[in-house]
Structure formats: C-alpha cells, structure tokens
Amino acid sequence: MEDYNKNDSKEIFSKKIRAGKRTYFFDVKSTRGKDYFITITESKKSFEEGNYVKHKIFLYKEDFNKFMEALNETVNHIKSDLMPDYDFDEFRHDAYEQNETDTKPINL
C-alpha cells in the first residue's frame, strides 16, 4: 500500500457543504504515485476556545464501494424503516445551497 502521508498528497478537487454550525469538506487528493483518495472533514467552531475543531476520515479507493453501500443502506434504513413519514427535503434549500456550497477543481 502506498504511503498516504499528508506531505505527499496533492489536493485536486474540493466540495464544501455548510450545514448549520458545521462545515463538511470532501476533498480528492493524489499521491506522488498518481493514486487517489478522499478525505472527509467535519469542521465546527469551538466557541470556548475560538478555533475550529476538525475531524477527518481518509477513504481509500479500495473501500469506495463498501463505504457507499454502507452509507446508502444506513440512510435508507432511517428514511424507510425508522422515519418513513418524515419529509427529508424539508431542509433542502437548493437556492441557498448553491450559494453556501462550493465545488472547486484545484489547478495542478
């Protein structure tokens, strides 16, 4: 397995989603060996300390399918089995999201 050292990776695509008090970043990065992986970062401002607290997940290509299947199955379980009458589009504001969501390819 390649070394996915932070210093060796290049960010090539980024998607930012603001969600209430949190911001999520979905970043595609590459290694020197031209391999790709995703980092998912949750960022939330800590009002006590005045800085941002970040939690990061590294998702490697060999796990993409398993991750997506598990995420879809989990979300669908909530939507179908636990909360079938809930309107999950209630908080979807496409016009708002367009202004609050950034997608940017990174120039190499």
N, CA, C and O atoms as a GROMACS GRO file, in nm:
protein
  432
    1MET      N    1   0.085  -0.118   0.000
    1MET     CA    2   0.000   0.000   0.000
    1MET      C    3   0.090   0.124   0.000
    1MET      O    4   0.194   0.127   0.066
    2GLU      N    5   0.048   0.224  -0.074
    2GLU     CA    6   0.126   0.348  -0.082
    2GLU      C    7   0.116   0.426   0.047
    2GLU      O    8   0.020   0.412   0.123
    3ASP      N    9   0.216   0.508   0.070
    3ASP     CA   10   0.217   0.595   0.186
    3ASP      C   11   0.132   0.718   0.156
    3ASP      O   12   0.165   0.795   0.067
    4TYR      N   13   0.023   0.736   0.230
    4TYR     CA   14  -0.066   0.849   0.210
    4TYR      C   15  -0.030   0.961   0.306
    4TYR      O   16  -0.117   1.023   0.367
    5ASN      N   17   0.098   0.986   0.320
    5ASN     CA   18   0.147   1.090   0.409
    5ASN      C   19   0.092   1.224   0.366
    5ASN      O   20   0.090   1.256   0.247
    6LYS      N   21   0.049   1.302   0.462
    6LYS     CA   22  -0.010   1.433   0.436
    6LYS      C   23   0.082   1.520   0.350
    6LYS      O   24   0.035   1.595   0.264
    7ASN      N   25   0.212   1.511   0.372
    7ASN     CA   26   0.307   1.593   0.298
    7ASN      C   27   0.322   1.549   0.153
    7ASN      O   28   0.369   1.627   0.069
    8ASP      N   29   0.283   1.426   0.122
    8ASP     CA   30   0.299   1.374  -0.012
    8ASP      C   31   0.175   1.392  -0.098
    8ASP      O   32   0.179   1.364  -0.218
    9SER      N   33   0.064   1.436  -0.040
    9SER     CA   34  -0.061   1.440  -0.116
    9SER      C   35  -0.085   1.577  -0.177
    9SER      O   36  -0.046   1.680  -0.123
   10LYS      N   37  -0.152   1.575  -0.292
   10LYS     CA   38  -0.193   1.696  -0.362
   10LYS      C   39  -0.344   1.698  -0.368
   10LYS      O   40  -0.406   1.598  -0.404
   11GLU      N   41  -0.405   1.811  -0.332
   11GLU     CA   42  -0.549   1.825  -0.340
   11GLU      C   43  -0.584   1.861  -0.484
   11GLU      O   44  -0.528   1.956  -0.540
   12ILE      N   45  -0.676   1.785  -0.546
   12ILE     CA   46  -0.710   1.813  -0.685
   12ILE      C   47  -0.856   1.848  -0.706
   12ILE      O   48  -0.894   1.893  -0.814
   13PHE      N   49  -0.940   1.828  -0.604
   13PHE     CA   50  -1.082   1.863  -0.614
   13PHE      C   51  -1.134   1.883  -0.473
   13PHE      O   52  -1.094   1.812  -0.380
   14SER      N   53  -1.225   1.979  -0.456
   14SER     CA   54  -1.281   2.003  -0.323
   14SER      C   55  -1.428   2.042  -0.334
   14SER      O   56  -1.467   2.118  -0.423
   15LYS      N   57  -1.508   1.990  -0.243
   15LYS     CA   58  -1.650   2.023  -0.232
   15LYS      C   59  -1.676   2.061  -0.087
   15LYS      O   60  -1.646   1.985   0.004
   16LYS      N   61  -1.732   2.180  -0.067
   16LYS     CA   62  -1.759   2.230   0.068
   16LYS      C   63  -1.910   2.240   0.087
   16LYS      O   64  -1.980   2.293   0.001
   17ILE      N   65  -1.958   2.189   0.200
   17ILE     CA   66  -2.100   2.194   0.232
   17ILE      C   67  -2.115   2.257   0.370
   17ILE      O   68  -2.063   2.205   0.468
   18ARG      N   69  -2.185   2.368   0.376
   18ARG     CA   70  -2.217   2.429   0.504
   18ARG      C   71  -2.348   2.370   0.552
   18ARG      O   72  -2.447   2.368   0.478
   19ALA      N   73  -2.349   2.324   0.675
   19ALA     CA   74  -2.467   2.258   0.730
   19ALA      C   75  -2.486   2.306   0.874
   19ALA      O   76  -2.434   2.245   0.968
   20GLY      N   77  -2.559   2.415   0.890
   20GLY     CA   78  -2.579   2.470   1.024
   20GLY      C   79  -2.448   2.520   1.080
   20GLY      O   80  -2.382   2.604   1.020
   21LYS      N   81  -2.411   2.469   1.197
   21LYS     CA   82  -2.289   2.513   1.264
   21LYS      C   83  -2.165   2.437   1.218
   21LYS      O   84  -2.054   2.462   1.264
   22ARG      N   85  -2.186   2.344   1.126
   22ARG     CA   86  -2.076   2.262   1.078
   22ARG      C   87  -2.049   2.289   0.931
   22ARG      O   88  -2.137   2.333   0.857
   23THR      N   89  -1.927   2.263   0.891
   23THR     CA   90  -1.890   2.266   0.750
   23THR      C   91  -1.823   2.133   0.719
   23THR      O   92  -1.738   2.086   0.795
   24TYR      N   93  -1.863   2.074   0.608
   24TYR     CA   94  -1.804   1.948   0.564
   24TYR      C   95  -1.723   1.973   0.437
   24TYR      O   96  -1.766   2.046   0.348
   25PHE      N   97  -1.608   1.912   0.430
   25PHE     CA   98  -1.522   1.921   0.313
   25PHE      C   99  -1.502   1.780   0.258
   25PHE      O  100  -1.466   1.688   0.332
   26PHE      N  101  -1.525   1.765   0.129
   26PHE     CA  102  -1.498   1.640   0.059
   26PHE      C  103  -1.385   1.671  -0.039
   26PHE      O  104  -1.407   1.741  -0.138
   27ASP      N  105  -1.267   1.619  -0.013
   27ASP     CA  106  -1.150   1.651  -0.094
   27ASP      C  107  -1.094   1.527  -0.161
   27ASP      O  108  -1.079   1.423  -0.098
   28VAL      N  109  -1.064   1.540  -0.289
   28VAL     CA  110  -0.994   1.435  -0.362
   28VAL      C  111  -0.848   1.474  -0.364
   28VAL      O  112  -0.812   1.586  -0.400
   29LYS      N  113  -0.765   1.380  -0.324
   29LYS     CA  114  -0.621   1.406  -0.321
   29LYS      C  115  -0.549   1.298  -0.398
   29LYS      O  116  -0.601   1.188  -0.418
   30SER      N  117  -0.430   1.330  -0.440
   30SER     CA  118  -0.348   1.232  -0.510
   30SER      C  119  -0.213   1.221  -0.441
   30SER      O  120  -0.165   1.315  -0.378
   31THR      N  121  -0.155   1.104  -0.456
   31THR     CA  122  -0.021   1.083  -0.403
   31THR      C  123   0.080   1.109  -0.515
   31THR      O  124   0.042   1.130  -0.630
   32ARG      N  125   0.205   1.106  -0.480
   32ARG     CA  126   0.310   1.122  -0.582
   32ARG      C  127   0.300   1.014  -0.688
   32ARG      O  128   0.334   1.036  -0.804
   33GLY      N  129   0.253   0.896  -0.647
   33GLY     CA  130   0.240   0.783  -0.739
   33GLY      C  131   0.113   0.786  -0.823
   33GLY      O  132   0.079   0.687  -0.886
   34LYS      N  133   0.042   0.902  -0.824
   34LYS     CA  134  -0.081   0.920  -0.903
   34LYS      C  135  -0.194   0.828  -0.858
   34LYS      O  136  -0.277   0.785  -0.938
   35ASP      N  137  -0.197   0.797  -0.730
   35ASP     CA  138  -0.309   0.724  -0.672
   35ASP      C  139  -0.402   0.826  -0.610
   35ASP      O  140  -0.358   0.937  -0.577
   36TYR      N  141  -0.529   0.793  -0.593
   36TYR     CA  142  -0.627   0.889  -0.543
   36TYR      C  143  -0.696   0.839  -0.418
   36TYR      O  144  -0.716   0.718  -0.401
   37PHE      N  145  -0.731   0.931  -0.331
   37PHE     CA  146  -0.808   0.900  -0.212
   37PHE      C  147  -0.892   1.022  -0.176
   37PHE      O  148  -0.871   1.131  -0.229
   38ILE      N  149  -0.987   1.002  -0.084
   38ILE     CA  150  -1.078   1.109  -0.043
   38ILE      C  151  -1.057   1.136   0.105
   38ILE      O  152  -1.038   1.044   0.184
   39THR      N  153  -1.059   1.264   0.140
   39THR     CA  154  -1.067   1.299   0.282
   39THR      C  155  -1.201   1.367   0.304
   39THR      O  156  -1.243   1.452   0.226
   40ILE      N  157  -1.268   1.328   0.411
   40ILE     CA  158  -1.394   1.389   0.452
   40ILE      C  159  -1.365   1.456   0.585
   40ILE      O  160  -1.326   1.391   0.682
   41THR      N  161  -1.384   1.587   0.590
   41THR     CA  162  -1.353   1.664   0.710
   41THR      C  163  -1.477   1.734   0.762
   41THR      O  164  -1.548   1.799   0.686
   42GLU      N  165  -1.503   1.719   0.891
   42GLU     CA  166  -1.607   1.796   0.958
   42GLU      C  167  -1.536   1.905   1.036
   42GLU      O  168  -1.443   1.878   1.112
   43SER      N  169  -1.579   2.028   1.017
   43SER     CA  170  -1.519   2.142   1.086
   43SER      C  171  -1.628   2.215   1.162
   43SER      O  172  -1.734   2.246   1.107
   44LYS      N  173  -1.602   2.242   1.289
   44LYS     CA  174  -1.700   2.311   1.374
   44LYS      C  175  -1.626   2.408   1.464
   44LYS      O  176  -1.525   2.372   1.525
   45LYS      N  177  -1.676   2.530   1.472
   45LYS     CA  178  -1.611   2.631   1.554
   45LYS      C  179  -1.635   2.601   1.701
   45LYS      O  180  -1.748   2.576   1.743
   46SER      N  181  -1.528   2.603   1.779
   46SER     CA  182  -1.536   2.585   1.923
   46SER      C  183  -1.542   2.724   1.986
   46SER      O  184  -1.445   2.798   1.984
   47PHE      N  185  -1.657   2.757   2.041
   47PHE     CA  186  -1.677   2.892   2.093
   47PHE      C  187  -1.597   2.915   2.221
   47PHE      O  188  -1.560   3.029   2.251
   48GLU      N  189  -1.570   2.809   2.296
   48GLU     CA  190  -1.491   2.825   2.419
   48GLU      C  191  -1.348   2.866   2.387
   48GLU      O  192  -1.290   2.953   2.454
   49GLU      N  193  -1.290   2.804   2.285
   49GLU     CA  194  -1.151   2.828   2.252
   49GLU      C  195  -1.134   2.922   2.134
   49GLU      O  196  -1.024   2.972   2.110
   50GLY      N  197  -1.241   2.948   2.059
   50GLY     CA  198  -1.234   3.039   1.945
   50GLY      C  199  -1.167   2.983   1.821
   50GLY      O  200  -1.140   3.058   1.727
   51ASN      N  201  -1.140   2.854   1.819
   51ASN     CA  202  -1.079   2.794   1.699
   51ASN      C  203  -1.172   2.687   1.644
   51ASN      O  204  -1.280   2.664   1.698
   52TYR      N  205  -1.129   2.622   1.539
   52TYR     CA  206  -1.211   2.520   1.475
   52TYR      C  207  -1.163   2.381   1.517
   52TYR      O  208  -1.044   2.353   1.522
   53VAL      N  209  -1.260   2.296   1.546
   53VAL     CA  210  -1.232   2.156   1.577
   53VAL      C  211  -1.261   2.078   1.450
   53VAL      O  212  -1.369   2.090   1.392
   54LYS      N  213  -1.165   1.998   1.408
   54LYS     CA  214  -1.181   1.922   1.283
   54LYS      C  215  -1.168   1.773   1.309
   54LYS      O  216  -1.083   1.729   1.386
   55HIS      N  217  -1.253   1.698   1.242
   55HIS     CA  218  -1.246   1.553   1.244
   55HIS      C  219  -1.232   1.509   1.098
   55HIS      O  220  -1.306   1.554   1.011
   56LYS      N  221  -1.138   1.421   1.074
   56LYS     CA  222  -1.108   1.382   0.936
   56LYS      C  223  -1.114   1.232   0.919
   56LYS      O  224  -1.067   1.156   1.004
   57ILE      N  225  -1.172   1.190   0.806
   57ILE     CA  226  -1.175   1.049   0.766
   57ILE      C  227  -1.100   1.038   0.633
   57ILE      O  228  -1.122   1.118   0.542
   58PHE      N  229  -1.013   0.939   0.623
   58PHE     CA  230  -0.945   0.910   0.498
   58PHE      C  231  -1.014   0.790   0.435
   58PHE      O  232  -1.030   0.686   0.500
   59LEU      N  233  -1.053   0.805   0.310
   59LEU     CA  234  -1.124   0.697   0.240
   59LEU      C  235  -1.042   0.660   0.117
   59LEU      O  236  -1.021   0.740   0.026
   60TYR      N  237  -0.996   0.536   0.116
   60TYR     CA  238  -0.909   0.490   0.008
   60TYR      C  239  -0.988   0.414  -0.098
   60TYR      O  240  -1.093   0.356  -0.069
   61LYS      N  241  -0.938   0.415  -0.220
   61LYS     CA  242  -1.011   0.364  -0.337
   61LYS      C  243  -1.061   0.222  -0.318
   61LYS      O  244  -1.168   0.187  -0.368
   62GLU      N  245  -0.986   0.140  -0.248
   62GLU     CA  246  -1.029   0.001  -0.230
   62GLU      C  247  -1.151  -0.011  -0.139
   62GLU      O  248  -1.212  -0.117  -0.131
   63ASP      N  249  -1.186   0.098  -0.070
   63ASP     CA  250  -1.302   0.096   0.019
   63ASP      C  251  -1.420   0.178  -0.033
   63ASP      O  252  -1.524   0.183   0.032
   64PHE      N  253  -1.406   0.244  -0.149
   64PHE     CA  254  -1.513   0.331  -0.200
   64PHE      C  255  -1.647   0.258  -0.209
   64PHE      O  256  -1.747   0.307  -0.157
   65ASN      N  257  -1.651   0.142  -0.273
   65ASN     CA  258  -1.777   0.070  -0.294
   65ASN      C  259  -1.839   0.026  -0.162
   65ASN      O  260  -1.960   0.042  -0.142
   66LYS      N  261  -1.757  -0.030  -0.071
   66LYS     CA  262  -1.810  -0.074   0.058
   66LYS      C  263  -1.863   0.045   0.139
   66LYS      O  264  -1.966   0.035   0.204
   67PHE      N  265  -1.792   0.156   0.134
   67PHE     CA  266  -1.834   0.276   0.207
   67PHE      C  267  -1.967   0.328   0.154
   67PHE      O  268  -2.058   0.357   0.231
   68MET      N  269  -1.979   0.341   0.022
   68MET     CA  270  -2.102   0.392  -0.039
   68MET      C  271  -2.220   0.299  -0.012
   68MET      O  272  -2.330   0.345   0.019
   69GLU      N  273  -2.198   0.168  -0.022
   69GLU     CA  274  -2.305   0.072   0.006
   69GLU      C  275  -2.352   0.083   0.150
   69GLU      O  276  -2.473   0.084   0.176
   70ALA      N  277  -2.259   0.092   0.245
   70ALA     CA  278  -2.295   0.102   0.386
   70ALA      C  279  -2.365   0.235   0.416
   70ALA      O  280  -2.462   0.238   0.491
   71LEU      N  281  -2.316   0.343   0.358
   71LEU     CA  282  -2.378   0.474   0.380
   71LEU      C  283  -2.520   0.477   0.323
   71LEU      O  284  -2.613   0.520   0.390
   72ASN      N  285  -2.536   0.430   0.200
   72ASN     CA  286  -2.669   0.427   0.138
   72ASN      C  287  -2.765   0.337   0.216
   72ASN      O  288  -2.880   0.374   0.238
   73GLU      N  289  -2.718   0.220   0.259
   73GLU     CA  290  -2.802   0.129   0.334
   73GLU      C  291  -2.845   0.192   0.468
   73GLU      O  292  -2.960   0.178   0.509
   74THR      N  293  -2.753   0.260   0.533
   74THR     CA  294  -2.783   0.323   0.662
   74THR      C  295  -2.883   0.437   0.646
   74THR      O  296  -2.979   0.446   0.723
   75VAL      N  297  -2.861   0.524   0.548
   75VAL     CA  298  -2.953   0.636   0.524
   75VAL      C  299  -3.090   0.583   0.483
   75VAL      O  300  -3.192   0.631   0.531
   76ASN      N  301  -3.093   0.486   0.394
   76ASN     CA  302  -3.221   0.428   0.350
   76ASN      C  303  -3.296   0.361   0.465
   76ASN      O  304  -3.419   0.365   0.469
   77HIS      N  305  -3.224   0.300   0.559
   77HIS     CA  306  -3.288   0.239   0.676
   77HIS      C  307  -3.360   0.346   0.758
   77HIS      O  308  -3.473   0.326   0.802
   78ILE      N  309  -3.295   0.457   0.779
   78ILE     CA  310  -3.358   0.566   0.854
   78ILE      C  311  -3.479   0.619   0.778
   78ILE      O  312  -3.587   0.635   0.834
   79LYS      N  313  -3.460   0.646   0.648
   79LYS     CA  314  -3.568   0.703   0.567
   79LYS      C  315  -3.686   0.607   0.553
   79LYS      O  316  -3.801   0.650   0.564
   80SER      N  317  -3.660   0.480   0.530
   80SER     CA  318  -3.768   0.384   0.501
   80SER      C  319  -3.827   0.320   0.625
   80SER      O  320  -3.949   0.308   0.637
   81ASP      N  321  -3.742   0.278   0.717
   81ASP     CA  322  -3.788   0.200   0.831
   81ASP      C  323  -3.813   0.281   0.957
   81ASP      O  324  -3.910   0.256   1.028
   82LEU      N  325  -3.728   0.377   0.986
   82LEU     CA  326  -3.740   0.449   1.112
   82LEU      C  327  -3.823   0.577   1.101
   82LEU      O  328  -3.892   0.614   1.196
   83MET      N  329  -3.816   0.645   0.988
   83MET     CA  330  -3.887   0.772   0.972
   83MET      C  331  -3.954   0.783   0.836
   83MET      O  332  -3.926   0.878   0.762
   84PRO      N  333  -4.040   0.689   0.800
   84PRO     CA  334  -4.098   0.688   0.664
   84PRO      C  335  -4.187   0.808   0.634
   84PRO      O  336  -4.207   0.842   0.517
   85ASP      N  337  -4.242   0.871   0.735
   85ASP     CA  338  -4.333   0.984   0.713
   85ASP      C  339  -4.263   1.120   0.719
   85ASP      O  340  -4.326   1.223   0.696
   86TYR      N  341  -4.137   1.120   0.748
   86TYR     CA  342  -4.063   1.247   0.760
   86TYR      C  343  -4.028   1.301   0.622
   86TYR      O  344  -3.990   1.224   0.533
   87ASP      N  345  -4.040   1.431   0.604
   87ASP     CA  346  -4.004   1.496   0.477
   87ASP      C  347  -3.856   1.535   0.483
   87ASP      O  348  -3.822   1.640   0.537
   88PHE      N  349  -3.770   1.451   0.427
   88PHE     CA  350  -3.627   1.476   0.432
   88PHE      C  351  -3.585   1.592   0.342
   88PHE      O  352  -3.472   1.639   0.351
   89ASP      N  353  -3.674   1.639   0.256
   89ASP     CA  354  -3.645   1.756   0.173
   89ASP      C  355  -3.682   1.886   0.244
   89ASP      O  356  -3.665   1.994   0.188
   90GLU      N  357  -3.733   1.875   0.366
   90GLU     CA  358  -3.776   1.993   0.442
   90GLU      C  359  -3.665   2.097   0.455
   90GLU      O  360  -3.690   2.217   0.446
   91PHE      N  361  -3.543   2.052   0.475
   91PHE     CA  362  -3.432   2.144   0.495
   91PHE      C  363  -3.347   2.161   0.370
   91PHE      O  364  -3.239   2.220   0.376
   92ARG      N  365  -3.394   2.110   0.260
   92ARG     CA  366  -3.320   2.124   0.134
   92ARG      C  367  -3.359   2.255   0.070
   92ARG      O  368  -3.475   2.276   0.031
   93HIS      N  369  -3.265   2.341   0.059
   93HIS     CA  370  -3.288   2.473   0.001
   93HIS      C  371  -3.188   2.490  -0.113
   93HIS      O  372  -3.078   2.543  -0.093
   94ASP      N  373  -3.226   2.444  -0.231
   94ASP     CA  374  -3.132   2.444  -0.343
   94ASP      C  375  -3.075   2.582  -0.373
   94ASP      O  376  -2.956   2.594  -0.399
   95ALA      N  377  -3.158   2.684  -0.369
   95ALA     CA  378  -3.107   2.819  -0.395
   95ALA      C  379  -3.006   2.858  -0.288
   95ALA      O  380  -2.902   2.914  -0.319
   96TYR      N  381  -3.038   2.827  -0.162
   96TYR     CA  382  -2.948   2.856  -0.051
   96TYR      C  383  -2.821   2.773  -0.064
   96TYR      O  384  -2.710   2.824  -0.047
   97GLU      N  385  -2.837   2.643  -0.095
   97GLU     CA  386  -2.723   2.555  -0.106
   97GLU      C  387  -2.629   2.598  -0.217
   97GLU      O  388  -2.508   2.582  -0.205
   98GLN      N  389  -2.682   2.652  -0.326
   98GLN     CA  390  -2.596   2.694  -0.436
   98GLN      C  391  -2.501   2.803  -0.388
   98GLN      O  392  -2.385   2.806  -0.429
   99ASN      N  393  -2.549   2.891  -0.304
   99ASN     CA  394  -2.464   2.998  -0.251
   99ASN      C  395  -2.373   2.948  -0.139
   99ASN      O  396  -2.265   3.003  -0.120
  100GLU      N  397  -2.415   2.848  -0.066
  100GLU     CA  398  -2.342   2.801   0.050
  100GLU      C  399  -2.256   2.678   0.022
  100GLU      O  400  -2.180   2.635   0.109
  101THR      N  401  -2.264   2.622  -0.096
  101THR     CA  402  -2.189   2.504  -0.130
  101THR      C  403  -2.088   2.540  -0.240
  101THR      O  404  -2.124   2.596  -0.343
  102ASP      N  405  -1.966   2.506  -0.215
  102ASP     CA  406  -1.862   2.538  -0.312
  102ASP      C  407  -1.802   2.410  -0.365
  102ASP      O  408  -1.770   2.318  -0.290
  103THR      N  409  -1.786   2.405  -0.495
  103THR     CA  410  -1.715   2.297  -0.560
  103THR      C  411  -1.606   2.362  -0.641
  103THR      O  412  -1.630   2.455  -0.718
  104LYS      N  413  -1.485   2.313  -0.624
  104LYS     CA  414  -1.378   2.375  -0.700
  104LYS      C  415  -1.275   2.271  -0.742
  104LYS      O  416  -1.223   2.196  -0.660
  105PRO      N  417  -1.246   2.267  -0.871
  105PRO     CA  418  -1.133   2.188  -0.912
  105PRO      C  419  -1.007   2.264  -0.875
  105PRO      O  420  -1.004   2.387  -0.882
  106ILE      N  421  -0.906   2.195  -0.838
  106ILE     CA  422  -0.780   2.258  -0.799
  106ILE      C  423  -0.686   2.253  -0.918
  106ILE      O  424  -0.666   2.147  -0.977
  107ASN      N  425  -0.628   2.366  -0.952
  107ASN     CA  426  -0.531   2.369  -1.062
  107ASN      C  427  -0.403   2.301  -1.019
  107ASN      O  428  -0.349   2.328  -0.912
  108LEU      N  429  -0.356   2.211  -1.104
  108LEU     CA  430  -0.232   2.138  -1.073
  108LEU      C  431  -0.111   2.210  -1.121
  108LEU      O  432   0.001   2.162  -1.102
   0.00000   0.00000   0.00000
